[in-house]
Amino acid sequence: MVGAHDHAVIREGDRPETGPEVPHLQYTQISPPQIKEALRHWMATALPGIVPGHSEISVPSTWAVFLSDVAPAEGARLFLPRGNAEFAHLHADGSLHLALDPADHPAFLASGWGEKHPLYDRGVNVVMFYAPRDQAELEVAKKVIAASYQYATGHAHGLGVVGTSRATSSRGCRCASRSQSATYARLIVASKAPPPRPSRRRTGTHLRPRPRDDHPGRLTTAARPALIDARHVKWHLPDRQAGSPC
């Protein structure tokens, strides 16, 4: 449970634009290359009992971490197709997909740091953490990944809770200190509502964000099928309920 002395951790600024369907990627506010590489290195070296590699469920450019020398926690719902190994992956744009404890989804989603996967309401236990834009946001990303690792394994990573040291980024990201939680490193619902998602509707017609070819995270409609491995085509069938490429 969240203690009485917990404080909000708020992501500053507007939410980025993301795709409304799979593959679920981020189009704006992407990570600088050095931030993304630092996060990838940390994921590969800081989490015990994992092995890195290409995602088994996302587009080929997506890099993931899998449980290897540690068993999954009983009842943990991890990524398809295996459901017991891949628990987090990093997209080319710097955004993350993670499996988190469902009990913590409401607080995470209300915090403004991420959003539901397009198939979340069909039972997929996947949320997106928006691409970290600077060092302070990178530290928040690490703590959310540590929370995902704890959910996947049942073992605490040791990073503690989000915002264990007070920090203010160049964007004003405030990470307030709080006591260690006995169960989970969770984000707290902010006292103010997060900014609304950018509207994609113009003059009554629903339009997706216009793709931009110079963006590594932007995929044109024509390019998307080519980036999805053939073994994942089955997830496009409309009667499938289990999951989809991330």
Disulfide bonds with the S-S distance in Angstrom:
none
